[in-house]
Amino acid sequence: MPTACRNAYIVQKSGGAHECEDRSHLYCWHQCMLENSSVEGGLVTEDCACNADFGQNITELSLPWQCYNPDGRDCSWYRDCLERKHPCSGDHASYAIDYGEKFCLMYNDRFELFSAEAQQWIDGVRKCLQVALVPLIRPYYSGSCEDIKRQAFASHAPCYLRPGYGAPSICGLSCSDWMTAFWTVKGSLVTDFFGTLTGMVKVARGCAGYALECGWRSYKNTVSLALRFF
């Protein structure tokens, strides 16, 4: 089941691995399996299969083209695109407003606290997180609020570790940037403790102990600073 997608989106979603065959075309057909699972062949997964029920849940809601080609810097994407397609605010599994937008704005508020390299990482991560959710706003997608939240949180650790778009991995940031990112993420624990904590653990594992090393350094510096006042 192919979808007509902007060439710019295909390039950014695939990390440059795919593009329209005719580069002069603004749009071209893009395979569902490539968009949803980055798979070029094999068995078709249920979310891309055409069956007897296909088409019954297609919505007529028209979203701006920018929704399908997010740049990551516009935090209103979660409200204007994801939440508009799937109104989940007020639901126990709300993600777009209660987590996605809030999390994006947190990094806006603390952007100047990060180094230039970490700011590149932030821009890359925010774009990666939004691009990962574009398949969920397709007209044929009809997942529940719980499904959306689960898939959204599943994209966090991969985007932190490999944001793409020329951005570094969180594993390559300084300990100072690491801890600033940690406290920014920690600020969202009240919103979704389990989802946030799970993502943080996966990132720590992905950096092979670097997170623990930075945490230990931060702890020692804090203790050393405190002892100066006694």
Secondary structure, DSSP 8 states (H G I E B T S, - for coil): -EEEEEHHHHHHHTTTS---SSTT-SEEEEEHHHHHH---SSS--GGG---TTTTTT-------GGGGS--S--TTHIIIIIHHHS--TTSTT--IIIIIIHHHHHHHHTGGGS-HHHHHHHHHHHHHHHHHHGGGGSTT----HHHHHHHHHHTHHHHHH---TT---GGGS-HHHHHHHHHHHHTTTTT-HHHHHHHHHHHHHHTTTHHHHHHHHHHHHHHHHHHTT-
